[in-house]
C-alpha cells in the first residue's frame, strides 16, 4: 500500500513538473538525471500573440517594475499584490507570491506569473524593439527613486538642515 501511494505521488509530481526533474534511479542512489524545465518552453512565432504582447508591454511600462538587465536579456518584475483587492480572511505565507515576470531576450519573450503559469513565444524583434523604451523607462524610474530617497534622507537627518542653510546663504 505504501509503495503504491509513493508511486502515485511520484507520478503526480512528475506530471505537474513536466520535464523538470526526473526521479533518481534506485541503482544509482540519487544520481538521476535532471533536466532544465524551462528549456524549449518557447512556442513558435505567432503574429497575433506578439501584437497583443506589444500592446500589453506598452501599457505595462507605466507601472513600477523592477528592471534587471543581463547580457542580451532584460527582466521586468511586478508585485501584483499591490493591485489586488485584499480580503481580510485570506492568508498568504509570502506576500511576494503573486508577481509577474516579463523576460525579453534576443530569441523572444516569456511571461511568468507567480512561479506557476509560464508561457514563452519566439519573436526575434521584441528585444530590439523594446530595449530602448525599457532603458528610457529605467532611467526615468531611477531618477524618481533617487529623488524620493534623497528627500527622505534629507528630511530626517542633520545633513538636510545644513544643506538648506548653505543653499540659502549662497543665494
N, C-alpha and C positions, 0 to 999 in steps of 0.2 A: 504494500500500500504506500509506504513511504517513498520507495523508488519511483513508483508510478506518479506520485504527486510531484516529486522533484523533476521528473521528465516533462510533465505538463508545464511546470513553472519555467523550465529552460526553453520550451517551445514558445511560450507566451513572450518571454523576454526577447528571444531571437526574432520573433515576428515583429515586435514593436520597435526594436532597434534596427531592423532591416539588415543591411550588410555591415553593421557597426562592429560587432565583436563576435568572433566565433568562440565557442566554448573550448576550454583547454582539453586536450586529449588525455585519456586516462593513462595511456602508456608513457606519455612524455611528462607526466606530473607537472602540469601548469605551463607547458611550453606550447600552448596553442597559438595559432596564427591570429594576428589581429589585422583588421582591415580598416582603413580610414573611411568612416561612414559618410563623409561629405565629398568623397572622390566621385567624380562622374555624376554629380547631382544636378547638372545643368540640363535643362530641356533645350531642344533645338529652337532656333530663332523663330519668333512669332511676331509679325508686324503689329498686330492688334494689341498684344500684351506690351510690347515696347512702347507704343504710343500712350497707352494708359499709364505705364510706369513713368514716362517722361512728364506727363501732366501731374501725376502724384508727387514726383520729386520736386517739380517747380513749386507746388503748393507747400510741400513739406519743408522747404528751405526757409520758411518763415518761422518755424518752431525752433526752440532752443536745443538743438542737437549737440552732443559731444562728438567732436570730429577727431579722428585718428588717421594720420597719413602713414602709409607704408610705401615701399618701392612698388610702383605700378598698381597700387590699390589704395582705396580710401574707404573708411568705415564711418558711418553715421549712426549714433545710438541715441535713443529717446526713451525716457521713462514714461510709460503710458499711464501709470497710477495717478499722475498729476491731472489727467484729463478724465478720469473715471469718477462717476458719482459714488461717493463712499456710502457703504451700508454698515451701520454700527454693529450688525450681527455677524459680519464676515470677519474671518481671522486669516491673516496671511503669515506664514512663517518667515518670509523675507519680503520686505516691501519693494524690492527691486525685481521681483519675479515677473512682473508684467512690463516688458520692454519691446522695442522694435529696433532691429539692427539692419541697416541697409549697407551692403558692401558692393562697391563698384570696382571692377578691375578691367584689364585690357581684354579679357575674354567675354565678360558680360556682367550681370548683376545678380545679387542674391538678397532675398528678404528672409529674415529670421525673426520670428515672434515668440518670445518667452521660452526659448530652448526647446520648443515643441514643434511648432509649424515652421517649415523652412522650404523655400522654393527658389530656384535659380533658372535664369534663361541666358542663353548665349546672345550677345549683342555687341559686336565689335566696336560700335560707335559710341556707346553710352559713356565710357570713361573719358574719351576725348571731348565729347560734347559737354560734359558737366564738370570736369576738373577745374576749369577756370571759374565757373559760378560758385563752386564749393570753396575755392580759395578766397574769393571775394566775401562770401558768407562767413568764413572762418575769421578773416581779418576784421570784419565789422563786429562779429560776436566777441572777439578777443579784446578789441578796443573798448567796447561797452563794459565787459567784465573787468578790465583794468581800471576803468573809472569808478566802478562800484567798489572794488577792493580799496582803491586809493582813498575814496571818500569815507569809507567805513573806518579805515585806519586813522585817517586824519581827524575824524570827529571824536575819537576816543583816546587819542594819545597826546602828549605834550608837543609832539612834532607838529601837529596841526595848528596849534595855537602860535607856535614860533613862526611857522610858515605864513600865517595870516598877518602877523605883526610885521614880518620882514617885507611882505608884498605891499602893505600899507605904507611903510616907511620909504620904500623905493619909489612909489608913485609920487 
